[in-house]
Amino acid sequence: MKQNTVVSLIVIAFIAGIISLIASKYLIISSAQQQSAVVVPIITANFPASSSAYFNNQSIDPTQLIQIGTTTNNNPFSSPSQ
């Protein structure tokens, strides 16, 4: 590279550094300024009882165990030992 090319690259890098330093002062918020965030409610595993108008003793239970076939494997997704 020629000497004037190296000098111009150094000058451009220096000017870009100064511009980025000045821009960062205006773009990045300092810790002195207060920011707020939305408070999210706590998630729990407790569910309220369902309405008795729709779910009663005569309703179909969609979570009942359905047996398909005659397999007796209680753990079908375990990998066999090698």
C-alpha positions, 0 to 999 in steps of 0.5 A: 500500500502507498503511504498516503493510502495508509494515512487516509485509512488512519484518518478515516478510522479516527474520525469514525471513532469520534463520530461513534463516541459522540453518537453513543452518548445520545443513543445509549441511555445512562443509568441515571435515567429511570425506565419502567417495565410492565409487571407480569403476574406470577404463573401458578399451577392452581386452576379454578374449578370449571363451570358446572354448566358445561362440565358435570358428572355426565360429561365425557372425560377427554383425558381418559386413557385409551388403549389401542392394541394389546401391547403391555409396554409401560414405557414405550419411549425408553431406548433399549440398553446396548 
